[in-house]
Every structure is written in structure tokens, then in C-alpha cells.
Amino acid sequence: MELTSSLYETEIMHHRLTPKEHKFSYRFFSFYINLDEIDELTSRITLLSHNKFNIYSFFDKDHMEVGDKTIKEKILNYLAEQGIDLTNGRIMLLTYLRTFGYVFNPVSFYYCFDENDSPVCVVPEIGNTFGEIKAFFINQNHLVGNKFKDCQDKYYYISPFTRLNDQLDFKLTIPSEYLDVRINTSRDGENILLTSMMGPKKELNNVQLFWMTLKFPFVTLKVIVLIHWHALLLWFKKIVFKNKEEHMDLQRDVLRKNIHLKPQ
């Protein structure tokens, strides 16, 4: 059986334009997993397990709402709430996996295809450092060629250096031999933050995953360290810092909320 799951070796870029410029980039790798292949993958890939500890672990509880359902069940339920029946379709998840038991996903992407393998929608699932998750739905009405394009109000606390009612401008190319996904943050029609994730496709097998582990060790731990390091640099630049407790009324439709924070 030939599998459709793969890896992408990517360069992540953040470029803040205002109120003070701040730019950085770093290299990582991401998994691009067919949700129907999880068990087959874990039987073939020594370093990968499902719902148990390994160097890389795919845990269903790390995605969407809290509960005992599988990740496939959870995303199908979410799609059904959006009016889409994808029971016979294919769902590909671009994400980081738990690495040595630790996970942090700034953003994952569910690329959804129907039974004819035509793209139906994409669901960016954005996480923040408070353990919260919010999903954004982009349907095929926003598909231009091989790229989903849409702009939506954020209404979510992602960064302490942006407003909750800023807009997210999605430009998400359907992954192929090269990955190209971009999410810009804008305010009143002007970009304030540019982000991108781009890079070539790699085969997902034992040899390639072992090599990626040597090349990019402790991926998810590095992600969270870099986030806090650059937040510190922005604080040193005296960019206004917004507390999580501010404007709780503008934090809407969060699938997984921080239970320790209460609305004002």
C-alpha cells in the first residue's frame, strides 16, 4: 500500500512591519498526514506512535475540542457544523507532532478533499501559549486555482502585540511538491505582520525521519522557546503589550478555552 502522508522541510518567516520592524526566520520540518493512514504509519515508522509516547507521537487530544473522539471524528463533526459532509473524503493534516512528549502547534491545517479528490475546504487550527485552540473555516468559494484565499476577523488572542479584532489574511496553497502557506495580520486594510511557511516535500519513511530528527532536534520545544524569545525582544523594543485578560468579549468561538481565565 502506497501512503500519501509526507514531510515538509520548511522555512518559517515572521516579519513585523509596525509599530517597529522586527524580522526573523528559522528552519523546521512538519508532518503532512492523511488521517486515514495514522495506524498504518505508526506500524511502519519506528519513531512514530499514536496516542502513546515515542520520539514523535500523534495524540488525538492535541487537536480540536477536548474529548475522547479520534481526530478524524472531531474534524468531521466540525465540518458537519459548517454544512459539509466529508464522510467519504480525505483529510490531510499539516502539523507538528509531540516530540519527546512535548507539543506546541502555533497553527495546523486540515486540507479537506471529497471522494473525487477535489479540494473542498481548509481549516486552519491556531493555538496560543495559553493552551487554547481556535479553528477558522475557509470553503471552496475562496479557492483560486490551487490556493485558498480569505480574510477573517481574528477575535482571538494569538499574540500580545496585536489587537484581538485585527484581521487574518490567509493565502494557503494546497500542498504538493512544494509548500507555500502565508497568514498575514492586517488592520484597516494595512499589513502589520507577515508570516509564511515554505519548503520542499520529503518522503515520510524511517530513514528520512531519522535524518530530520538529527537535523532539527526537539522541534516543538524549539518552537515555544523561539516564541518567548522574540516576544522578549519585542518587549525590549517597547511595543505595547496586551494582557490576555483584556477584552475577553473579543475572544470568540474558541474551541478550547483556558479555564483559568474568566470573562470580565
C-alpha positions as CSV (number, residue, x, y, z in Angstrom):
1,M,0.0,0.0,0.0
2,E,1.4,3.3,-1.1
3,L,0.9,6.0,1.5
4,T,0.1,9.7,0.8
5,S,1.5,11.1,4.0
6,S,4.8,13.0,3.8
7,L,7.1,15.6,5.4
8,Y,7.9,19.2,4.5
9,E,11.2,20.8,5.4
10,T,10.2,24.4,5.8
11,E,11.5,27.9,6.4
12,I,9.3,29.9,8.8
13,M,9.4,33.6,8.4
14,H,7.9,36.4,10.6
15,H,8.2,40.0,9.6
16,R,6.5,42.6,11.8
17,L,6.1,45.9,10.0
18,T,4.7,48.2,12.6
19,P,4.9,49.9,15.1
20,K,8.6,48.8,14.9
21,E,10.1,46.4,12.4
22,H,11.2,43.0,13.6
23,K,12.0,40.1,11.3
24,F,13.3,36.6,11.8
25,S,13.2,33.2,10.1
26,Y,14.1,29.6,11.1
27,R,14.0,26.1,9.6
28,F,11.9,23.2,10.8
29,F,10.0,20.3,9.4
30,S,6.3,19.5,9.5
31,F,4.3,16.3,9.1
32,Y,1.6,16.2,6.4
33,I,-0.6,13.2,7.4
34,N,-3.6,11.5,5.9
35,L,-5.8,11.0,8.9
36,D,-6.8,7.6,7.5
37,E,-3.2,6.4,7.5
38,I,-2.3,7.1,11.1
39,D,-2.3,3.5,12.2
40,E,-0.5,2.3,9.1
41,L,2.1,5.0,9.5
42,T,2.8,4.1,13.1
43,S,3.2,0.4,12.2
44,R,5.8,1.3,9.6
45,I,7.7,4.2,11.2
46,T,9.7,3.2,14.2
47,L,10.0,6.7,15.7
48,L,6.2,7.5,15.4
49,S,3.4,6.3,17.6
50,H,-0.4,7.0,18.0
51,N,-1.6,8.1,21.4
52,K,1.5,6.8,23.3
53,F,5.0,8.1,24.0
54,N,7.6,8.0,21.3
55,I,10.1,10.4,19.8
56,Y,7.2,11.6,17.7
57,S,3.6,11.0,18.9
58,F,0.3,11.7,17.3
59,F,-2.2,12.3,20.1
60,D,-5.9,12.9,19.2
61,K,-6.3,15.1,22.3
62,D,-3.8,17.6,20.9
63,H,-6.3,18.9,18.3
64,M,-9.7,20.5,18.1
65,E,-12.0,20.3,21.1
66,V,-11.3,18.4,24.3
67,G,-12.9,14.9,24.3
68,D,-12.3,11.2,23.7
69,K,-13.1,11.2,20.0
70,T,-10.5,10.5,17.4
71,I,-9.1,13.4,15.4
72,K,-10.9,12.2,12.3
73,E,-14.2,12.2,14.3
74,K,-13.6,15.6,15.7
75,I,-12.8,17.3,12.4
76,L,-15.8,15.5,10.7
77,N,-18.1,16.9,13.4
78,Y,-16.6,20.4,13.0
79,L,-17.1,20.2,9.2
80,A,-20.7,19.0,9.7
81,E,-21.4,22.1,11.7
82,Q,-20.2,24.1,8.7
83,G,-22.7,22.1,6.5
84,I,-20.1,19.8,4.9
85,D,-20.4,16.0,4.8
86,L,-16.9,14.6,4.2
87,T,-17.6,11.1,5.3
88,N,-16.1,9.6,2.1
89,G,-13.5,12.2,1.6
90,R,-9.8,12.6,2.5
91,I,-8.4,14.9,5.2
92,M,-4.7,15.8,5.3
93,L,-3.3,17.4,8.4
94,L,-0.2,19.7,8.2
95,T,1.1,19.9,11.8
96,Y,3.9,19.4,14.3
97,L,3.7,16.2,16.4
98,R,4.6,15.7,20.0
99,T,8.3,15.5,20.2
100,F,9.7,13.5,23.2
101,G,6.2,14.1,24.8
102,Y,6.0,17.8,24.3
103,V,3.9,19.6,21.8
104,F,3.1,23.2,20.8
105,N,1.3,24.0,17.5
106,P,1.1,27.7,16.6
107,V,-1.0,26.6,13.6
108,S,-2.1,23.3,12.0
109,F,-4.0,23.0,8.7
110,Y,-6.7,20.5,7.7
111,Y,-6.9,20.2,3.9
112,C,-10.1,18.5,3.0
113,F,-10.9,16.7,-0.2
114,D,-14.1,15.0,-1.5
115,E,-14.4,11.4,-2.8
116,N,-13.2,12.6,-6.2
117,D,-10.1,14.2,-4.6
118,S,-11.3,17.7,-5.3
119,P,-10.5,20.3,-2.6
120,V,-13.5,21.2,-0.5
121,C,-12.1,23.4,2.2
122,V,-9.2,24.1,4.6
123,V,-9.4,24.6,8.3
124,P,-6.5,26.5,9.9
125,E,-6.4,25.5,13.6
126,I,-4.5,28.1,15.6
127,G,-3.1,27.6,19.0
128,N,-1.8,30.1,21.6
129,T,0.6,29.8,24.5
130,F,-2.4,29.5,26.9
131,G,-3.3,26.1,25.5
132,E,-6.3,27.5,23.6
133,I,-7.4,26.5,20.1
134,K,-9.5,28.3,17.5
135,A,-10.4,27.0,14.1
136,F,-11.0,29.1,11.0
137,F,-13.1,27.7,8.2
138,I,-12.3,28.5,4.5
139,N,-14.5,26.9,1.9
140,Q,-14.1,26.3,-1.8
141,N,-15.7,29.6,-2.7
142,H,-12.4,31.1,-1.7
143,L,-10.3,28.7,-3.8
144,V,-8.4,30.5,-6.6
145,G,-6.5,28.0,-8.7
146,N,-4.7,25.8,-6.1
147,K,-4.8,28.4,-3.3
148,F,-7.4,29.2,-0.6
149,K,-7.6,33.0,-0.1
150,D,-9.7,34.6,2.6
151,C,-9.6,37.4,5.2
152,Q,-11.3,37.0,8.5
153,D,-11.5,38.9,11.8
154,K,-9.3,37.3,14.3
155,Y,-11.3,37.7,17.6
156,Y,-8.7,35.6,19.3
157,Y,-5.6,36.1,21.5
158,I,-2.7,34.9,19.4
159,S,0.0,37.5,20.2
160,P,0.2,40.1,23.0
161,F,1.4,42.5,20.3
162,T,-1.7,42.6,18.1
163,R,-5.3,43.6,18.7
164,L,-8.0,40.9,19.0
165,N,-10.1,42.4,16.3
166,D,-7.2,42.6,13.7
167,Q,-7.8,40.6,10.5
168,L,-6.1,37.4,9.4
169,D,-5.3,37.3,5.7
170,F,-5.0,33.6,4.6
171,K,-3.2,32.6,1.4
172,L,-2.9,28.8,1.7
173,T,-1.7,26.8,-1.3
174,I,-2.7,23.2,-1.4
175,P,0.4,21.2,-0.5
176,S,2.1,19.5,-3.4
177,E,5.8,19.1,-4.2
178,Y,6.4,22.5,-2.5
179,L,4.6,24.0,0.5
180,D,3.6,27.7,0.4
181,V,1.3,28.9,3.2
182,R,1.0,32.5,4.3
183,I,-1.0,34.2,7.0
184,N,-0.7,37.9,7.3
185,T,-2.2,40.1,10.1
186,S,-3.8,43.3,8.9
187,R,-5.5,46.3,10.4
188,D,-7.7,48.7,8.5
189,G,-6.5,47.2,5.2
190,E,-2.8,47.6,6.0
191,N,-0.5,44.7,6.8
192,I,1.2,44.8,10.2
193,L,2.6,41.3,10.3
194,L,3.7,38.9,7.5
195,T,4.2,35.2,8.2
196,S,5.0,32.3,5.9
197,M,5.9,28.7,5.9
198,M,7.6,27.4,2.7
199,G,9.7,24.4,1.7
200,P,10.1,21.2,-0.3
201,K,8.2,17.9,0.2
202,K,10.1,15.0,1.7
203,E,9.2,11.3,1.8
204,L,8.0,10.1,5.2
205,N,9.9,6.9,6.0
206,N,12.3,5.7,8.7
207,V,15.5,7.0,7.1
208,Q,14.1,10.4,6.3
209,L,12.5,10.9,9.7
210,F,15.7,9.8,11.4
211,W,17.7,12.3,9.4
212,M,15.2,15.1,10.2
213,T,15.5,14.3,13.9
214,L,19.2,14.8,13.7
215,K,18.9,17.9,11.6
216,F,16.0,19.5,13.7
217,P,16.0,18.0,17.2
218,F,13.4,18.9,19.8
219,V,11.2,20.7,17.2
220,T,8.2,21.6,19.3
221,L,10.3,22.7,22.3
222,K,12.3,25.0,19.9
223,V,9.0,26.5,18.7
224,I,7.9,27.6,22.1
225,V,11.4,28.8,23.1
226,L,11.6,31.0,20.0
227,I,8.1,32.4,20.5
228,H,9.0,33.6,24.0
229,W,12.5,34.8,23.0
230,H,11.1,37.0,20.2
231,A,8.3,38.2,22.5
232,L,11.0,39.4,24.9
233,L,12.8,41.2,22.1
234,L,9.6,43.0,21.1
235,W,9.1,43.9,24.7
236,F,12.6,45.4,24.8
237,K,11.6,47.4,21.7
238,K,8.8,48.9,23.9
239,I,6.0,47.6,21.7
240,V,2.7,47.8,23.6
241,F,1.9,44.5,25.4
242,K,-1.8,43.4,25.7
243,N,-2.7,41.1,28.6
244,K,-4.8,38.0,27.9
245,E,-7.4,39.2,30.4
246,E,-8.2,42.3,28.4
247,H,-11.2,42.4,26.2
248,M,-12.4,38.9,26.9
249,D,-15.6,39.8,24.9
250,L,-13.5,39.9,21.8
251,Q,-12.2,36.3,22.2
252,R,-14.9,34.4,20.4
253,D,-15.6,30.9,19.1
254,V,-12.6,29.4,20.9
255,L,-12.8,25.6,20.7
256,R,-10.6,25.0,23.7
257,K,-10.6,27.8,26.3
258,N,-8.2,28.5,29.1
259,I,-10.4,27.6,32.1
260,H,-8.4,29.8,34.5
261,L,-9.5,33.0,32.7
262,K,-13.0,34.3,33.2
263,P,-14.8,36.9,31.1
264,Q,-14.9,40.4,32.5
